[in-house]
Amino acid sequence: MPRTLREADCDEFEELVAARATTIIDTREPGAFAGSHVPGSLSIWLEGVSVYPGWVLDDDEPVALVTERPLDTTVALTYLNRLGFDNVAAHLCLGMPDWRNHGKPIARLKTCSVEQLKKAVDRAAVNVLDVRDDHEWSEGHIKGAQHLFVGYLQQQVARVPRDTPLAVHCSWGGRASLAASILARHGYTSVYNVLGAIRAWKSRGYPLEIARG
């Protein structure tokens, strides 16, 4: 069973942020994260916490949680404990609404639609980063996209160009939100999470390339 988690108010949570010794995991959906989040947070949607911390965190890395609902903390803590992450420092007890209402620092993540992405791709005005796995990539990807699985991004971030706007996508938006939050932590400023991602791209009938073996 997961241990009891310390509930921190905004001031206590801000101290954790200021110390820069704790990684904040925000388990809300990508759209909510994009709208406002604690600066420096990693975006890992709730079910994604069962997998992706193992890819992007060090084994003994201290973690703090921001969730949509108080009950989500139990789920997130259980997932983290199963992955071997026992150093969970605190939970923002009243969530992002309380954080905003207290005038605490807020960061935002840029987003774009697949229609906007298609127009930018046609003008060669954007780099596209596909953070899905190899199997998904091979089944069809946007022409000219760079492929880098989100689990490798933390270690290989230098491969991602900084000189033009960057549109990040996965299959629906969760992994892309994580990737965008990683890039933000590394100083990338012109990063867009593609809303609807490859599902929306296919729904609009936009072309995909098939990887050749």
Secondary structure, 3 states (H helix, E strand, C coil): CCCCCCEECHHHHHHHHHHCCCEEEECCCHHHHHHCECCCCEECCHHHHHCCHHHHCCCCCCEEEECCCCCHHHHHHHHHHHCCCCCEEEEECCHHHHHHHCCCCCECCEEECHHHHHHHHHCCCCEEEECCCHHHHHHCECCCCEECCHHHHHHHHHHCCCCCCEEEECCCCHHHHHHHHHHHHCCCCCEEEECCHHHHHHHCCCCCECCCC
